[in-house]
Amino acid sequence: MTPPAIDPLHEPLTDKEKHVIVLIAQGMSNKQIAATIFLAESTVKNYVSRIM
């Protein structure tokens, strides 16, 4: 029996994406988040887009 296909719109969040959610909830901007977790601001924006 094959496992069901994962819908790309409903894939589980990565650990980094979960961390970004926590930082957003703390009121941080994308720029602040990027500096905090050592990522490019564009990467944070990509995470936020995927989360939403």
C-alpha positions as CSV (number, residue, x, y, z in Angstrom):
1,M,0.0,0.0,0.0
2,T,1.4,3.4,-1.0
3,P,1.2,6.3,1.4
4,P,-1.1,9.2,0.4
5,A,0.5,12.0,-1.6
6,I,1.4,15.1,0.4
7,D,-0.4,18.2,-0.9
8,P,2.4,20.8,-1.3
9,L,0.0,23.4,0.2
10,H,-0.3,21.4,3.4
11,E,3.2,20.3,4.0
12,P,4.3,20.5,7.6
13,L,6.3,23.6,8.6
14,T,10.0,23.3,9.0
15,D,11.7,24.1,12.3
16,K,13.0,27.4,10.9
17,E,9.5,28.3,9.7
18,K,8.1,27.6,13.2
19,H,10.9,29.7,14.7
20,V,9.9,32.6,12.4
21,I,6.3,32.3,13.6
22,V,7.5,32.7,17.2
23,L,9.5,35.7,16.3
24,I,6.7,37.3,14.4
25,A,4.4,36.7,17.4
26,Q,7.0,38.6,19.5
27,G,6.5,41.6,17.2
28,M,9.8,41.4,15.2
29,S,10.1,42.7,11.7
30,N,11.5,40.5,8.8
31,K,14.7,42.5,9.1
32,Q,15.0,41.8,12.8
33,I,14.1,38.1,12.4
34,A,16.8,37.8,9.7
35,A,19.4,39.3,12.0
36,T,18.3,37.1,14.9
37,I,18.5,33.8,13.1
38,F,21.3,34.7,10.7
39,L,19.4,34.5,7.4
40,A,18.9,36.9,4.5
41,E,15.8,39.1,4.8
42,S,14.6,37.6,1.5
43,T,14.7,34.1,3.0
44,V,12.6,35.3,5.9
45,K,10.1,36.8,3.5
46,N,10.0,33.5,1.7
47,Y,9.3,31.7,4.9
48,V,6.5,34.1,5.8
49,S,5.0,33.7,2.4
50,R,5.0,29.9,2.8
51,I,3.6,30.1,6.3
52,M,0.7,32.3,5.2
